[in-house]
Amino acid sequence: ADISAIVAGGMLTGTGTGTIGILAKGTGLQVLRTNAGATALEFATITLPQAAMKDADETVNSTTTLQNDDDLVVALSASTDYIILMHLVMGSSANADFKYDFSVPTSPTFVGYRQHIMPLGGSASASGNIITADNTAQGLENDVTVLCADANGHGLMMMGGIRNGSNAGNLQLRWAQGTSHSDDTTLFRSSWLMAIPV
């Protein structure tokens, strides 16, 4: 190979026994990997895990209208399968409770999840384990009410999956009070949402 032909970001690479070639630089955010046949190096675009974490408490009251969370939204690529993980710490009164759902990209081919409510102190009046799955995104777009009688917090762990169709878009947490009341309903700082491509 003519070393003088290397441009910034390019590299020399073996192309066979005793031969050297020039691998042109990749484009933005590509990674260097071995090709599918394990015969050469290549630059390729990969889908990375997406994660979001709340950096401040967020509070609503006197409303049951689901609203987009200020922080918990992740981008989903088209035609990609994801494992979805979420941990929420929310506080509310027995008068107001807490409900949530997600908005998802148009026309995924499968969505399903399971949640588990964990009291952080005292006795819980949580809705327990819920399993929802179908092929029309209703698994994430049907709101779920969590009975939450502790302003100091309950934990919610959710795990699920989404087989995204041909439309890229966002997985957006939406939440509100289960029953409209002047008591505060709060989603606390450090709650998080993650989408892991598989």
N, C-alpha and C positions, 0 to 999 in steps of 0.2 A: 504494500500500500504506500501511496505517496503521502508522507506525513504532512507535507505542506498543504495538502487538500483538506486537512481537518479544520473545521470551523469551531467557534466557541461553543462549548457544551457537547461536542462530539467526542468520540473515544475510539481507540484502537481495540479490536476484538479478534480473537481467533476465528477463522472461517473454515478451517480444515487443518489437517496435519501439516504443520510447518508453514501455514499461510496466515496472513493477517489482513483484515479488512477494516474499513472505517464505518462505525455505527453513527449515523447522524443523530443529533440531539433530539430529544423528545419535545413535546409541546408542554404548555403550562400544566402543572400538577400531575404529569404522568410519572410512572415509576419504572425502574429498570427491573426486568424479570427474564426468566428463561421462557422461550416459546413453548407452545403446547407439545411439540415433538421433542423437547429437551435437546435441540440441536444448535441453538444459537440464542444470543441475548437480544432482547427487544425492549423498546419503551412502549408502555401500554397505559391506558386509562383504567383505573379501578374504582369501584364504588366503595367509599369508606363508611364506617358507622357514623350515624348522625346523633347528636345528643344535645339536650338543652337543660339548664338548671335555673330555677328561680333565684334571683339575687336580692329580692325584697318580698316581704309579706304583701299579699293582695287581699282586699276585703270588699265584700258586697253586702248589702242589706236591702230588705223590702223589695226583692225581685226574684222571680222564678225564670226569667228569660236567660237562656244560656248565652254566655258571652265568651269571646276568645280570651284565653289566658294571655297575660302580657308577655310571657316568656316561653311557655312550653309548646313549641312548634318545631318540627323537623321536616326537612325536604326529603321526598321519596322520588327516586328515579323511575322512569317508565320501564315496564317489563322486567321488574326485579322483585324477588321475594325477600321479605324482611321478618325477623323476629322483633317483636315490640315488647319493651320492658318499661315499667313506670313505677315510681314510688312517690306517693303524695302524703303529706302531713297536713291535715285540715282540721279546723276547729269550728264548732257551731253549737247551737243549743238544740234541745229536743223540739223546740218550737219551729226552728228553721231547717235543720238538717242540711245536707249537701247533695247535689246531683251533678253528674258530668256525662259528657259523651265526647266524640271526636268528629271533626270534619275530615274527609279523606279525598284523595284524587278521584275523579270521575271513573266509574266502571272498573273497580278492581274485580278479580275473579274469585277471591276468597278473603274473608275477614273473620277472625274468631279470637276470643280471649276468655280468660278466667281471672277473677279477682279474689283477693282475700283481705278482709278487714282486720286490723290489729289495734285493740285499745292501747293507748299509751299510759293509761292509769285508770284505776277504778273499773267498773263493769261496763261492758260495751252493749249498745243496742244496735249493732250493725246488721246489715242485711245478709251477711254470711257470704258463702261462695256462690258465684254466678257464672254460668257457662252460656255463652251465646255464640252461635256460628251460623253463617249462611253464605250465599253466593252473591248477595246484592248490597253488600256494605252495611246492612242493618246491624250487624254485629257490633260495629263501633258507632253507628249513627243513632242507635236507640239509647236515650238517656237512662241512666241508672241512678236511683236515689239511695244514698247511704245514710242510715239513721245514725246520727252523731250527736250525742248528748253531753259533749265535753268541749268547752271553749278552749281548753288547753291542748287538745289535739287527739286525733285518731290517725293511725297509719293505714295506708292502702297500698298493697302490692298488686300489680297487674302484669300478666304476661300473655302474649298472644302472637298472632301472625297475620300478615297481609301479603297476598299475592297481587302485586300491583299490575294493572293492565297497561295499555299503550299510552296512558296519560300520566306524565309527571305531575307532581303537585305536593301539597303539604299535608302532613298529619298534624292536626291542630287540636289541642285539648280545649274543650269548652266546659264551663261550669257555672252553677248558680245555686240558689237556695232550693231545697226541696219544697218548702212551703214559704210563701212570702211573709217575712216578719222583720220587725225593726232590730232584732238581735243581729249582731255581726256574724257573718260566715267568712272564714279566713282560710286561704291556702298559703301555707307558710313557706318562707325562704328555705332553699335547699331541696325542695321537691324537684324531681327530675323525670325526664322522658328520654328514651333511647330507641333508635331503630338500627338494627344490625343486619346488613345484607347477607344472604346465604346463597 
